[in-house]
C-alpha cells in the first residue's frame, strides 16, 4: 500500500476531521485527501491574521469553495499573546497553542472530533517548537503519520491535479523577524508589501527578512543575478515601503534561516 493510500485509510478511521487549513501545499493536499476519504464529514478552518498575506487567504477561500468544503474563518488575535509580541525562541509554541485552542473549540461546536494539521515528515528536520503545542492539544498530523515528505506531497498533488503542487513554500510573516525583536503589525505589513512586489516581478521562492531599517532578500541562488539586474527598481520600491537599506543574502533562499541564530539547539528539537 502506498503512502497516499495509507493516508486515506487513516483519515477514514477518524470518520470526521477538521483541517487547520492555511492554503499552503501541505494543508491543501491534506484537505483534498480528507474530502476524498470522508466526503461531507470534513471542515476547514482558516485563521486570519497579520501573519498571513491577504493573497493567501483569498486563495484558501477559493479552494474550499471549489472543493465544496465548509470553510470557517477565525481571527488569531495574536497580539493578545505577550510571548508572540516579544518574539522569543518559543514564539511559535505560544502562538500555535493559542490558535489551535480556538480551532479545537470551533471544531467541537460544529461536531468534529478530530483536528488535523498539515505537518509532514520533513518538519522533524527543523527547529519547530510549535509541534509541542500540537501534541499537548491532541492535534493529529496525518501526513506525518503516513510518512509523507514535502517532495512526495508535491509529486502526488501533481498527479491529482491539485493546483498547489508547485506552489512555493510559505511560512508565517512573523518568521521574517529576528528572534528577540518585537513583532508589530507595521513590521509585518512592510514585509508583506515587499514580498508582494517581488512576486509581481516573477520571483516565486524568496523571503524578505526584516532588520529594522534594513531589508535582507533571500532568493534562489540561480536567481541572484536576476534580482541584481533590477536592483534599482527594488531599492526604490522598498524605500517607498519604509526601508532605508536593501541587501541580498548571497547564501540564497533557505527555509528556517532565522533559526541559524539559535546556538546549541539541535534540528528538530523542542525546548521544554
C-alpha angles and dihedrals in degrees: 000000000000124000093255091054089048088053092052092049092050090051093047089054090061093056091204131029137182112210121211093223122199097163093243126131096271102042091043091054091046093050091050091050091048090052090051092048101039108021111200093001091088130099127188121206120189123191116220119209145133086266091072124063115240089237091063092051093051091050091050091052092050094049094051092048093051092045092050096236124144107250127199125188121207131179118245095212086200094163090068087067109083092198090058093053092045089053100210122169090273094052092117092054094056093040094050092045092053095045098045092046086061093043092052092050093051091045091052092049088056094049099257118141100192134050117198132190131200100247112142136196093271091061088078088070099067138053104273114161089173089075090070091057090053092051092049091052095046095244111162125223106204095177091056092044090054090051094242118163126205093257092049091050090053092047094050091043088057091050089051092047093241104165095221094063092109098029112134116255112266132201129183114279091243087073088070092068118083116246112267094029113108119249120230135172089244093057093048091047091054090051092047093051092046093050092046088055092052089048089054088055093059101262114137110175112044147108135216109212117204119227103166105265092004128078116201114201123208118193132160110286092244089058098051092094090050093053091047089054091062096033096123091054090049093048091051093050095044091051088051088054090052109269120127099196133030126197138172124230105231091203088067131218118336130160117248095015090149088063090065088082092061101096118201096016115121122222111270093015124140118211111229 
